Amino acid sequence: MIALKQILVATDFSEVADAALAYGRELARTFGATLHVLHVADDVYVRLGGDAYVAVLPELQQDIEKHAQQRLAELLVDNDKNPLPVKPVVVTATATALAIVDYAAEANIDLIVVGTHGRGAVAHLLMGSVAERVVRTARCPVLTVRSPERDFVQPDLPVASARA
C-alpha cells in the first residue's frame, strides 16, 4: 500500500505550478497528508555579486522573500470545512532544482509534485528544466504536471460518481 504522509509542491507562481498545486492538494486530501508548498526565491546577493548588492540593494532580498511569503499565503487560502495541514516554505537559493530536492530530503517528503512547461528541445537545451533536474536527482517519487491540457482533478466531484 502506498502511504503518503508528506507531499511537496514546488511553485514559481505560474499557471503550471497552479495545476501542480491542484494535484498536490487532492493527493494530500486523499491520503491525509501534510502539504508542503515551496517557493525558491532567487539569491540576489549571489546574482548581483556581493559588493554591488551590499552597496545598492541591502533590503532587496528581504523584499523578495516577503513578497513570496505573501503570494504563498494568498495561494493557500482553504475554504474547506476540514482544511489541509499546510506548510508554506520560502527558501533562497541560486539552484532551484537542488533547493527543492534538498528540502524534500530534509523534510522526509514522500512525493514531490512539480509543474513542467513542456518546452521544445531547443528551449530546453538553452534554459534547462527544473522539473527534469528534480526528477533525476530526487530520492522520492516525482509527479510532473503540465499546464491543464488534460485535467484529472475535478472540483466537487461526488465520490459515488467517481467510483461509477
Steps between C-alpha positions, in 0.01 A plus 500: 500500500620848421525727803546867426535707816707792371433646153706784355379733225762733356362826365631790296146649500447412133195338342668159490598535866133571580405179318761311704357652818152376409640147468698534821194619693284213378769243573551645849125485567477144369791372709454725804846644438666826596543725198828689478495783245848622416611808309869545424587870503799602292809591702553861392822530697666232287341615172610863539831431666561572866638854473232632266228345712626646828556846353178540303224264607534392864129424552422352160536136612271556796240663274515210254453244777221699668317534168536124440359425847203728429435328166515159671253616766258616227547176308434281801167642614287192568126545543439131571327401826796273574802696378814316405807518718715729285857617545594799280876527451724757332868419457767707332735336252659537158434139394123446514496125433768433759312707758181300433678165529689608813181618669327174407779299660507713816121491545465125424271570206325193353401660166603814314248659263645748254365676193677480169467743212568232239726722291645381173845346461679826410352695791579210729863495386537874552314535829502151650212365701452525874244219486739270314779565750265429789390173339861394443631588847213453748508201734121473502244469219425813296172575326535750215193694392464690176280802458137386509506325164312208650373563849441199725416700812132585487357743757206380711469163328273280715678190624217274380526618141881476510474129579241431231 
